[in-house]
Amino acid sequence: MVFAVLKLVMSYNHLLNLYQNRILDNTYVFMIALLFRWLVSIHGYSGKSKPPMYGDYEAQRHWMEITVSLPINQWYFNSSDNDLLYWGLDYPPITAYHSYINGLLFKKILPESVLLNSSRGFESEAHKLLMRCSVLLVDILIFIPAVYCFFNQLFKIKNNKQINKIMAVMLVLLYPGLILIDHGHFQYNCVSLGLFIASVTSLYANKNIFSCVFFCMAISYKQMELYHAVPFFFYYIGIVVESYKKHKLSVALNIFSVLCISVILTFMITWAPFITNPSQLFQVIHRIFPLERGIFEDKVSNVWCIVNIFYKLKNVNKQLIVIICLLSTLVSVLPSCLNLLKYPTKDKFLLSLINCSFSFFLFSFQVHEKSILLVAIPILLYAPYNTFICTWIAIITSFSMLPLYIKDDLMIPFISLSIIYFIFCKKIILLKEENVSKLSKLRNFSLTGCVILTLICLIISPPKKYPYLWPLLISIYSCIHFICFWLYFNYQQLILYIPKKKLY
């Protein structure tokens, strides 16, 4: 393992030398991003050879089986051919459509992998290759182009930035957390996150209709994109209010009506097979918002996991817990949203995306450890403005999912990618000669704690009385960081300079 890590680090030092010599360009970055993804994909995945439920890999395969074998009006309903207790569909329609398209391809290439009721737990080298390629394909088609487009648009704005465009792209495309979850653990987060970035890009380009369409599609792929919905809402309401103040009511109403029509039409088209039948619609909503589940999954790095140490939340009435989570989340996003409503600038919008996604992760109901990706991506989009802090917290977000990597046998790629990413981040900060000497000591102390906890997990067995002690310590350690950075980014948004000229 050590040899593999050192080898990858040496190759990455060569990449940095290319950058310093001005040989590195977008083609190199794209090729390296693909190489890292493919190298991770040869390792383990969620639930590998672990019956009876297996893991997320099997969930994605099973959705292909269900969507390609059953009529659309049975996709979300329990039946003898669709046992919802065995990885029933619990994501919105575009995820189901994506599974259906994949299922059609798999049915032609490897039909035994999607046979109804007889393909559960199907695993073969050919199937693994097809599954891995299916993730890489949508990554290439959606997420990677969206990242390039965003930074092309961002760097048209002549604000002070600490790194150049190529470095900004690399920070996102080589972020360990997303690579390990999508191409290791196995998911398709690159689709919803790519659509989200496309929406932000459209907003920065003042293409508001496209922004609404892309974001509605992102929500219709994964409901967790609601983490980002509140800033979009308050930004556009702020734009409407500013239009009313600076122009007249007819202009404001025109903007508002265009935005509303864009949202309504997008949802009507994407949800068309389900909205015509109320029972279908209610069942889909019931599946994607499972309030009967617990307040968090496993040992997630949020506030409720820490509270649960001192008071077992499973003893509290679930309806009360849902209300508490809802109120806590709303209160925590309020400062950022009201500030954005008053001053709807693009930079404040980007900071509000960070703050609101942090709030949802820390305080909302039914949070998964992988939901931290919804925080990490907006942070990395903001990295050109605050490279040191953004790269620091990006590394912590990746570390917070360590128990998942251990479970999925992804420790070699996690350690390799983390070391590479840290060296890369440190190098580009030094290249720009940022005055971060004092903060560097704090960051190094913080990341040393991550190293120590990683070594503890690998070397020392937890006490028999407390088998989940190490994941809990990782959750607490990460959560403390998240709370501190959440407060920091809220402060940054509130003090951000407001220009006297046009706000948008």
Buried (B, 14 or more C-beta within 10 A) or exposed (E): EEEEBEEBBEEBBEBBEBBEEEEBEEEBBBEBBBEBBEBBBEBBBBBBEEEEEBBBBBBBBBBBBBBBBBEBEBBBBEEEEBBBEBBBBBBBBBBBBBBBBBBBBBBEEBEEBBBEEEBBBBBEEEBBEBBBEBBBEBBBEBBBBBBBBBBBBBBEEEEEBBBBBBBBBBBBBBBBBBBBBBBBBBBBBBBBBBBBBBBBBBBBBEBBBBBBBBBBBBBBBBBBBBBBBBBBBBBBBBBBBBBBEEEEEEEBEEBBEEBEEBBEBBBEEBBEBBBEEEEBBEBBEEBBBEEEEBBBBBBBBBBBBBEBEEEEBEEEEBEEBBEBBEEBBBEBBEBBBEBBBBBBBBBBBBBBBBBBBBBBBBBBBBBBBBBBBBBBBBBBBBBBBBBBBBBBBBBBBBBBBBBBBBBBBBBBBBBBBBBBBBBBBBBBBEBBEBEBEEEBEEBEEBBEBBEEBBEBBEEEEBEEEEEEBBBBBBBBBBBBBBBEBBEBBBEBBBEBEEEEEEBB
